[in-house]
Amino acid sequence: MKVLFICNQNLHRSKTAEELFKDRFQSKSAGLFNEHPVTEKQLSWADTIVVMEEEMRLELAKRFPGKIMQKRVISFDIPDTFCYNQPELVQMLKEKAGLL
C-alpha cells in the first residue's frame, strides 16, 4: 500500500511517519504550507492519504476537490506540538497506525 503522510510543513509529524512506516508501506510525506506544498501528482501516487489534523483534510478538499474524492483520507488527529522523531510522537503514530 502507498501511503502519503501530510502535515503543515513536512518537518516533524509527516516526516517521522514516513520514516517510521517505510518498512511496512511504501511511504512518502508532504506539507501543505511549506515552500513546496503537496502536489496533485503526489496525491495521485497514494492509495491512502494520512493527514495529521482534520483541518488538513478540508484544505486538501479545497485545493484538490476532484482528486480527494477518489482517495481514502484518514486523520490521525495529532497536534503540531512535537519534534521530529520525538518518542511521544512515535508512540502516537504507532497507536494510530491501526487505522490503516
Secondary structure as the mmCIF struct_conf table of DSSP 4:
data_model
#
loop_
_struct_conf.conf_type_id
_struct_conf.id
_struct_conf.beg_label_comp_id
_struct_conf.beg_label_asym_id
_struct_conf.beg_label_seq_id
_struct_conf.end_label_comp_id
_struct_conf.end_label_asym_id
_struct_conf.end_label_seq_id
STRN STRN1 LYS A 2 CYS A 7
BEND BEND1 ASN A 8 HIS A 12
HELX_RH_AL_P HELX_RH_AL_P1 ARG A 13 LEU A 20
TURN_TY1_P TURN_TY1_P1 PHE A 21 ARG A 24
BEND BEND2 PHE A 25 PHE A 25
STRN STRN2 GLN A 26 GLY A 31
BEND BEND3 LEU A 32 HIS A 36
HELX_RH_AL_P HELX_RH_AL_P2 GLU A 40 TRP A 45
BEND BEND4 ASP A 47 ASP A 47
STRN STRN3 THR A 48 VAL A 51
BEND BEND5 MET A 52 GLU A 53
HELX_RH_AL_P HELX_RH_AL_P3 GLU A 54 ARG A 63
HELX_RH_AL_P HELX_RH_AL_P4 PRO A 65 ILE A 68
TURN_TY1_P TURN_TY1_P2 MET A 69 GLN A 70
BEND BEND6 LYS A 71 LYS A 71
STRN STRN4 ARG A 72 SER A 75
BEND BEND7 ASP A 80 ASP A 80
TURN_TY1_P TURN_TY1_P3 TYR A 84 ASN A 85
HELX_RH_AL_P HELX_RH_AL_P5 PRO A 87 LYS A 96
HELX_RH_3T_P HELX_RH_3T_P1 ALA A 97 LEU A 99
#
